[in-house]
Amino acid sequence: MSGKVFSRIGEAVRRNGGAAGFTLIEVVLALTIFALLGTILYGAFALSHTAVDKSQANALRSQKQRSVADLLGSYLRSAYPYRSSPQDQTVFFEGGSDRLAFVSAYSHGMGGRGMAKIFIGADGNVSAATALRLEEVTPVRFDAEEGSTGESHRMILAERIEGIRLAYLDPESEIETWEERWDGKERRTLPRAVRLSYRDAQGQEVRWTFPIMMHVLMP
């Protein structure tokens, strides 16, 4: 009698154990679902990481552009109607379509004070990718001593840019007129403002307009 009872119990255990297991198809299906979930989670993580990197890169690029604009603005707003002598009526301001040279009452190398000769323009061939270069030379000399030793500071403001264009606002025009060139020897005055534009390394258009505050000193 007891043997039959134990036999029935063993059969019940075997039946219950077989019902509680997983088939091979169920295991493969579960692994496939886990793999799909892992792929989706990894894609979401990678996408969010890429978005953060792009956001940080854009923020750094915008911060650099603001710093460049502030530096250029300090020089151009302080553009000075420099004359070699009191009798000379011409003004040193040589403005081209891609290069500009003038005298500024702002000198970064001298702590913001003191006159300096400033060069702004393309550092290379403007028809291809180039760089925007700034050069400051102190002291200002336009006489026989110009070749003597002075301090020169050069800085690359932007790299791999294209289409550098400079334009100059005519102060004598009744309507807003921008000139591609400005010769202080012929005009005998400073432009009212300078506009600088180019395409950055990402192909985006960058344009700044800098008013010349020293223009109010002109007769």
NUFI-895114 format. One record per residue (C-alpha): x, z, y; chain; residue in one letter. Coordinates in nm, 3 decimals. Layout:
        x        z        y  ch  aa
        X        Z        Y   A   A
...
END
This chain:
        x        z        y  ch  aa
    0.000    0.000    0.000   A   M
    0.271    0.093    0.244   A   S
    0.460   -0.231    0.166   A   G
    0.165   -0.441    0.271   A   K
    0.136   -0.250    0.599   A   V
    0.502   -0.305    0.689   A   F
    0.472   -0.672    0.598   A   S
    0.177   -0.719    0.831   A   R
    0.358   -0.536    1.111   A   I
    0.664   -0.767    1.070   A   G
    0.443   -1.076    1.087   A   E
    0.278   -0.948    1.405   A   A
    0.616   -0.880    1.564   A   V
    0.737   -1.229    1.476   A   R
    0.422   -1.385    1.617   A   R
    0.448   -1.187    1.943   A   N
    0.821   -1.261    1.975   A   G
    0.765   -1.633    1.935   A   G
    0.486   -1.634    2.197   A   A
    0.703   -1.450    2.456   A   A
    0.995   -1.703    2.447   A   G
    1.053   -2.025    2.651   A   F
    1.073   -2.375    2.520   A   T
    1.360   -2.610    2.613   A   L
    1.135   -2.814    2.841   A   I
    1.032   -2.501    3.030   A   E
    1.397   -2.400    3.077   A   V
    1.496   -2.748    3.204   A   V
    1.198   -2.754    3.439   A   L
    1.289   -2.412    3.581   A   A
    1.651   -2.518    3.636   A   L
    1.534   -2.836    3.810   A   T
    1.312   -2.639    4.045   A   I
    1.596   -2.398    4.128   A   F
    1.827   -2.695    4.194   A   A
    1.573   -2.856    4.429   A   L
    1.524   -2.530    4.616   A   L
    1.900   -2.487    4.650   A   G
    1.938   -2.841    4.784   A   T
    1.661   -2.786    5.039   A   I
    1.808   -2.456    5.154   A   L
    2.158   -2.603    5.182   A   Y
    2.027   -2.901    5.382   A   G
    1.844   -2.669    5.621   A   A
    2.155   -2.455    5.665   A   F
    2.379   -2.759    5.723   A   A
    2.131   -2.904    5.974   A   L
    2.110   -2.581    6.170   A   S
    2.491   -2.547    6.165   A   H
    2.530   -2.903    6.298   A   T
    2.274   -2.836    6.572   A   A
    2.464   -2.525    6.680   A   V
    2.793   -2.719    6.689   A   D
    2.637   -2.995    6.900   A   K
    2.484   -2.741    7.134   A   S
    2.817   -2.566    7.182   A   Q
    2.997   -2.898    7.237   A   A
    2.741   -3.004    7.499   A   N
    2.770   -2.668    7.672   A   A
    3.150   -2.693    7.684   A   L
    3.132   -3.051    7.812   A   R
    2.883   -2.953    8.083   A   S
    3.098   -2.655    8.184   A   Q
    3.407   -2.877    8.209   A   K
    3.221   -3.133    8.419   A   Q
    3.104   -2.862    8.656   A   R
    3.461   -2.734    8.691   A   S
    3.586   -3.086    8.763   A   V
    3.309   -3.141    9.019   A   A
    3.390   -2.812    9.192   A   D
    3.760   -2.899    9.213   A   L
    3.701   -3.251    9.344   A   L
    3.442   -3.121    9.586   A   G
    3.688   -2.870    9.730   A   S
    3.936   -3.148    9.805   A   Y
    3.690   -3.408    9.934   A   L
    3.481   -3.174   10.147   A   R
    3.806   -3.074   10.318   A   S
    3.932   -3.431   10.369   A   A
    4.119   -3.417   10.700   A   Y
    4.148   -3.695   10.965   A   P
    4.526   -3.687   10.946   A   Y
    4.721   -3.879   11.210   A   R
    5.097   -3.923   11.212   A   S
    5.106   -3.843   11.586   A   S
    4.866   -3.746   11.866   A   P
    4.896   -4.097   12.006   A   Q
    4.811   -4.260   11.674   A   D
    4.440   -4.336   11.645   A   Q
    4.450   -4.440   11.280   A   T
    4.350   -4.203   11.002   A   V
    4.515   -4.179   10.662   A   F
    4.240   -4.251   10.414   A   F
    4.300   -4.527   10.160   A   E
    3.989   -4.570    9.952   A   G
    3.957   -4.838    9.685   A   G
    3.700   -4.908    9.417   A   S
    3.892   -4.710    9.153   A   D
    4.157   -4.512    9.348   A   R
    4.161   -4.291    9.654   A   L
    4.438   -4.131    9.860   A   A
    4.381   -3.898   10.155   A   F
    4.493   -3.574   10.316   A   V
    4.296   -3.258   10.247   A   S
    4.300   -2.925   10.425   A   A
    4.249   -2.767   10.083   A   Y
    4.548   -2.718    9.854   A   S
    4.493   -2.572    9.509   A   H
    4.867   -2.527    9.459   A   G
    4.890   -2.324    9.779   A   M
    4.597   -2.099    9.698   A   G
    4.334   -2.300    9.881   A   G
    4.515   -2.314   10.215   A   R
    4.752   -2.570   10.359   A   G
    4.737   -2.947   10.379   A   M
    4.815   -3.167   10.081   A   A
    4.819   -3.536   10.004   A   K
    4.562   -3.605    9.733   A   I
    4.533   -3.891    9.489   A   F
    4.220   -3.941    9.276   A   I
    4.166   -4.233    9.046   A   G
    4.209   -4.408    8.716   A   A
    4.524   -4.334    8.523   A   D
    4.568   -4.679    8.373   A   G
    4.373   -4.999    8.332   A   N
    4.014   -4.952    8.449   A   V
    3.891   -5.240    8.232   A   S
    3.946   -5.027    7.919   A   A
    3.916   -4.661    7.828   A   A
    4.127   -4.463    8.072   A   T
    4.158   -4.118    8.226   A   A
    4.063   -3.967    8.559   A   L
    4.377   -3.832    8.725   A   R
    4.419   -3.595    9.017   A   L
    4.751   -3.550    9.195   A   E
    4.837   -3.310    9.476   A   E
    5.157   -3.347    9.678   A   V
    5.282   -3.089    9.927   A   T
    5.399   -3.089   10.197   A   P
    5.239   -3.390   10.365   A   V
    5.503   -3.635   10.485   A   R
    5.458   -3.987   10.621   A   F
    5.784   -4.022   10.810   A   D
    6.143   -4.089   10.706   A   A
    6.146   -3.765   10.506   A   E
    5.868   -3.878   10.276   A   E
    6.112   -3.949    9.997   A   G
    6.257   -3.600   10.009   A   S
    6.181   -3.343    9.746   A   T
    5.832   -3.198    9.743   A   G
    5.597   -3.034    9.500   A   E
    5.368   -3.255    9.297   A   S
    5.093   -3.131    9.066   A   H
    4.916   -3.372    8.832   A   R
    4.608   -3.307    8.626   A   M
    4.395   -3.515    8.390   A   I
    4.034   -3.434    8.472   A   L
    3.862   -3.650    8.210   A   A
    3.984   -3.857    7.917   A   E
    3.853   -4.167    7.736   A   R
    3.625   -4.267    8.019   A   I
    3.523   -4.612    8.139   A   E
    3.389   -4.781    8.449   A   G
    3.538   -4.559    8.719   A   I
    3.382   -4.650    9.054   A   R
    3.436   -4.501    9.398   A   L
    3.211   -4.573    9.696   A   A
    3.216   -4.456   10.059   A   Y
    2.923   -4.382   10.287   A   L
    2.946   -4.551   10.625   A   D
    2.879   -4.293   10.900   A   P
    2.803   -4.557   11.162   A   E
    2.528   -4.733   10.970   A   S
    2.168   -4.649   11.056   A   E
    2.068   -4.694   10.693   A   I
    2.248   -4.557   10.388   A   E
    2.529   -4.805   10.328   A   T
    2.795   -4.753   10.061   A   W
    3.122   -4.945   10.088   A   E
    3.351   -5.029    9.796   A   E
    3.662   -4.981   10.011   A   R
    3.754   -4.767   10.308   A   W
    4.070   -4.817   10.514   A   D
    4.130   -4.541   10.767   A   G
    4.372   -4.759   10.963   A   K
    4.099   -5.014   11.030   A   E
    3.799   -4.781   11.051   A   R
    3.984   -4.506   11.239   A   R
    3.742   -4.254   11.094   A   T
    3.653   -4.084   10.770   A   L
    3.355   -4.183   10.558   A   P
    3.062   -3.949   10.563   A   R
    3.070   -3.899   10.187   A   A
    3.244   -4.020    9.870   A   V
    3.061   -4.112    9.551   A   R
    3.239   -4.108    9.213   A   L
    3.084   -4.244    8.894   A   S
    3.202   -4.324    8.541   A   Y
    3.095   -4.323    8.177   A   R
    3.228   -4.035    7.971   A   D
    3.356   -4.042    7.613   A   A
    2.998   -4.014    7.483   A   Q
    2.888   -4.313    7.693   A   G
    2.681   -4.102    7.934   A   Q
    2.679   -4.184    8.305   A   E
    2.841   -3.923    8.530   A   V
    2.786   -3.950    8.905   A   R
    2.884   -3.713    9.185   A   W
    2.844   -3.738    9.561   A   T
    3.074   -3.531    9.782   A   F
    3.006   -3.499   10.156   A   P
    3.310   -3.484   10.385   A   I
    3.266   -3.182   10.609   A   M
    3.565   -3.262   10.833   A   M
    3.383   -3.570   10.954   A   H
    3.222   -3.358   11.227   A   V
    3.568   -3.318   11.384   A   L
    3.602   -3.690   11.441   A   M
    3.553   -3.809   11.801   A   P
END
